[in-house]
Structure formats: structure tokens, C-alpha cells
């Protein structure tokens, strides 16, 4: 699960990480009220979407007056914003964050994540912040510093100090960085997060460190342990079908093709998409309905797939191990009738009672085409999609 910048900063503040004062607003008038409450004479108005690169898309504005604040908020709220990090989607801007405009001397980069190579929590840092860290790693890899945290000992203050001096910080700033890193490590572990990124972690003109922007991702598998985080979820920022799938405990990812896929098992689903591609087609989604392909789950799966107007054929690939193929076929037939599908459905069944299942599908009187194997199913689905 992703979080908005203002939510990330709320979490940072709870763990002793300095952030500039800010208030969230849902209207131009509320944005002006926020600026007045913050005081000062300069503010930043920042669109709240689940994507970076907002500044390059007009989602971050520097304001010198209340009129500027009002105009900036009015220009963002109610619009949809696409950035190079939004995966081709234009995300709705329902909120803006109004913060103090602070004078920055330097911008740093700091993140903490699960490093799959070392099988440990790791920090990545650079004295070059506010830019794409991937570009820094490519052009000046010597400026990327990594700390692998021993899962028994935990993060040690001396590691933070070594990193601070490597980033050309003075003694006071090194001590502040140590506090920030220890706070991040505690936040990361206590809240079961997957990624925290401070970019930039700024050295202000007064010499102090502060997190001017932050990105936080949590581990969905631990969501049940953190109702406080679950309450922060903003479904308007997510793909509607993917959000609905999660509510139904289905694993679904939207793709760009026109052949809907319904499969039981993640590995089988990946193989199904590969075979569709090999047959000259394009999968419209990844969908794993799990081991128990009941009528109810199949019905919800069909509803998800057909929520996209791009889909003009559905390939169902089910291995009847936990549930018999004849029961799966009955569920598919009932689901097709309930949903009222108007597009062709190609079904490949394999497993227990497969012959009975195929016979039920063939005699259903519906636009369901049985397939002998996965290659046959993919070819029939591609042909139906083109027709």
C-alpha cells in the first residue's frame, strides 16, 4: 500500500524525524486558511497523488502570497495528473499539502528497504538528492552508499556516523542524521513497511536536517496488524479493478491487452500470459482466483475482467486439483449466466473429472469453447479476440 506525502510526514513526525510544518486542504479556500495558519510569507502547494515527479508535471508550486496559494490549489484540485512515475495513469488530485517554503542549502537522498540480495534491511544514501537516484547510480556510482543492517544487532549508531561523514556532513548534522536513521529503522520495523524514501532529505540554510518529501510503502501482507495504516488507504489513487479484487481476496493486475485471463495459481497465470503472447495475442490482466475456484469467486473474477471495455475474449485456465473439474465447469456456467457475458469464453480444464467438466461446458448452450490443452486454448482465444 502506498501513502500520500502528508501521511508519510505524519508517520515521520511520530518517530522524531523533523519535517516542515504543513496542512492538508481540499479546496482553494482551505489552502489559503492553511497558509494563514502556518504563518510566514512563502509557502509550497503540493498535489497529493501516489506518484513522484509531481514538480515536473506542475504539481508543486512556490507561492509568495495568499492569492498565489489560492491559484495554485485551484489549478491542481479536481484535476488528474500524470507523471513519469504514475505508470501511464492520470491520478486524481483531491488534496493539496500546504507547507512552509524553507531555504535549502543542500539536498540529500536517504532510503530504507528490504534488500533481496543481502536478505536484510538496508539503507541507501547519497549526497545528491532531489534527483532520480537511478541516474546518480549510473553516472557516479561512487556517490551511492549502502548500509546492510544485521538483523540480530540492528542498526548501530556508528554506522550512521560513518555514513554522515561520507556524505560530507558536519558533526551536528551527523548527529541529526543518526537520530533520523534510527527513527526510520524503528518506523520501518514497527509498522512493517517495505520502503521509506526521503528525497530530498535537506540541509536547511540554518544547518539543520529535515525531510522535505517522503515516500512510504507498506507490506500488504502485514496490513491486518496495522489498522492505523489501513485507514490511510486512498482507493481513488488505485486501479479500480485492482482495488475491487483486493476486497474480494483475488490477485489481479491490470494490463494493456484484450484477452482476459482467469487462472488458479500464480505460476500457471504467468505461463498462461506467456502462451497468449506466443500465440500472437495480448493479455488484458493477471488474475489468480486461488485454489478453490468456486462459483462465487469465478463470478467476481468475470466481473473484474469485464469491467475493462478493452476485453473482447476471456481465457479460463483451471487445474482441478483441490476442486473437481466438473464442479469448476458448473461454477463457470453459472457465473457466465449470472454476469450475462456477451463475449466468447475459452476454457481449458485439466485435473480430476476433466472429461465430465468439458462435457458440461460443451453442452451448456453458452458461448463457451472448450480447449484440449493450453496451446490450443491460447490459439482459440487469440482467434476469438481478433474475430
Secondary structure in CASP SS format (residue, H / E / C, confidence):
PFRMAT SS
TARGET T0000
AUTHOR 0000-0000-0000
METHOD secondary structure of the structure
MODEL  1
X C 1.00
X E 1.00
X C 1.00
X C 1.00
X H 1.00
X H 1.00
X H 1.00
X H 1.00
X H 1.00
X H 1.00
X H 1.00
X H 1.00
X H 1.00
X H 1.00
X C 1.00
X C 1.00
X C 1.00
X C 1.00
X E 1.00
X C 1.00
X C 1.00
X E 1.00
X E 1.00
X E 1.00
X E 1.00
X C 1.00
X C 1.00
X H 1.00
X H 1.00
X H 1.00
X H 1.00
X H 1.00
X H 1.00
X H 1.00
X H 1.00
X H 1.00
X H 1.00
X H 1.00
X C 1.00
X C 1.00
X C 1.00
X C 1.00
X E 1.00
X E 1.00
X E 1.00
X E 1.00
X E 1.00
X C 1.00
X C 1.00
X C 1.00
X C 1.00
X C 1.00
X C 1.00
X C 1.00
X H 1.00
X H 1.00
X H 1.00
X C 1.00
X C 1.00
X E 1.00
X E 1.00
X E 1.00
X E 1.00
X C 1.00
X C 1.00
X H 1.00
X H 1.00
X H 1.00
X H 1.00
X H 1.00
X H 1.00
X H 1.00
X H 1.00
X H 1.00
X H 1.00
X H 1.00
X C 1.00
X C 1.00
X C 1.00
X E 1.00
X E 1.00
X C 1.00
X C 1.00
X C 1.00
X C 1.00
X C 1.00
X C 1.00
X C 1.00
X C 1.00
X C 1.00
X E 1.00
X E 1.00
X C 1.00
X C 1.00
X C 1.00
X E 1.00
X E 1.00
X E 1.00
X E 1.00
X E 1.00
X C 1.00
X C 1.00
X C 1.00
X E 1.00
X E 1.00
X E 1.00
X E 1.00
X E 1.00
X E 1.00
X E 1.00
X E 1.00
X E 1.00
X E 1.00
X E 1.00
X E 1.00
X C 1.00
X C 1.00
X C 1.00
X C 1.00
X E 1.00
X E 1.00
X E 1.00
X E 1.00
X E 1.00
X E 1.00
X E 1.00
X C 1.00
X C 1.00
X C 1.00
X C 1.00
X C 1.00
X C 1.00
X H 1.00
X H 1.00
X H 1.00
X H 1.00
X H 1.00
X H 1.00
X H 1.00
X C 1.00
X H 1.00
X H 1.00
X H 1.00
X E 1.00
X E 1.00
X E 1.00
X E 1.00
X E 1.00
X C 1.00
X C 1.00
X C 1.00
X C 1.00
X C 1.00
X C 1.00
X C 1.00
X C 1.00
X H 1.00
X H 1.00
X H 1.00
X H 1.00
X H 1.00
X H 1.00
X H 1.00
X H 1.00
X H 1.00
X H 1.00
X C 1.00
X C 1.00
X C 1.00
X C 1.00
X H 1.00
X H 1.00
X H 1.00
X H 1.00
X H 1.00
X H 1.00
X H 1.00
X H 1.00
X H 1.00
X H 1.00
X H 1.00
X H 1.00
X H 1.00
X H 1.00
X H 1.00
X H 1.00
X H 1.00
X H 1.00
X H 1.00
X H 1.00
X C 1.00
X C 1.00
X E 1.00
X E 1.00
X E 1.00
X E 1.00
X E 1.00
X E 1.00
X E 1.00
X E 1.00
X E 1.00
X E 1.00
X E 1.00
X E 1.00
X C 1.00
X C 1.00
X C 1.00
X C 1.00
X E 1.00
X E 1.00
X E 1.00
X C 1.00
X C 1.00
X E 1.00
X E 1.00
X E 1.00
X E 1.00
X E 1.00
X C 1.00
X H 1.00
X H 1.00
X H 1.00
X H 1.00
X H 1.00
X H 1.00
X C 1.00
X H 1.00
X H 1.00
X H 1.00
X H 1.00
X C 1.00
X C 1.00
X C 1.00
X C 1.00
X H 1.00
X H 1.00
X H 1.00
X C 1.00
X C 1.00
X H 1.00
X H 1.00
X H 1.00
X H 1.00
X H 1.00
X H 1.00
X H 1.00
X H 1.00
X C 1.00
X C 1.00
X C 1.00
X E 1.00
X E 1.00
X E 1.00
X E 1.00
X C 1.00
X C 1.00
X C 1.00
X C 1.00
X E 1.00
X E 1.00
X E 1.00
X E 1.00
X E 1.00
X C 1.00
X C 1.00
X H 1.00
X H 1.00
X H 1.00
X H 1.00
X H 1.00
X H 1.00
X H 1.00
X H 1.00
X H 1.00
X H 1.00
X H 1.00
X H 1.00
X H 1.00
X C 1.00
X C 1.00
X C 1.00
X C 1.00
X E 1.00
X C 1.00
X E 1.00
X E 1.00
X E 1.00
X E 1.00
X C 1.00
X C 1.00
X C 1.00
X C 1.00
X C 1.00
X C 1.00
X H 1.00
X H 1.00
X H 1.00
X H 1.00
X H 1.00
X H 1.00
X H 1.00
X H 1.00
X H 1.00
X H 1.00
X H 1.00
X C 1.00
X C 1.00
X C 1.00
X C 1.00
X C 1.00
X C 1.00
X C 1.00
X E 1.00
X E 1.00
X E 1.00
X E 1.00
X E 1.00
X E 1.00
X E 1.00
X E 1.00
X C 1.00
X C 1.00
X C 1.00
X C 1.00
X H 1.00
X H 1.00
X H 1.00
X H 1.00
X H 1.00
X H 1.00
X H 1.00
X H 1.00
X H 1.00
X H 1.00
X H 1.00
X H 1.00
X H 1.00
X H 1.00
X H 1.00
X C 1.00
X C 1.00
X C 1.00
X C 1.00
X E 1.00
X E 1.00
X E 1.00
X E 1.00
X E 1.00
X E 1.00
X E 1.00
X E 1.00
X C 1.00
X C 1.00
X H 1.00
X H 1.00
X H 1.00
X H 1.00
X H 1.00
X H 1.00
X H 1.00
X H 1.00
X H 1.00
X C 1.00
X C 1.00
X C 1.00
X C 1.00
X C 1.00
X E 1.00
X E 1.00
X E 1.00
X E 1.00
X C 1.00
X C 1.00
X H 1.00
X H 1.00
X H 1.00
X H 1.00
X H 1.00
X H 1.00
X H 1.00
X H 1.00
X H 1.00
X H 1.00
X H 1.00
X H 1.00
X H 1.00
X C 1.00
END
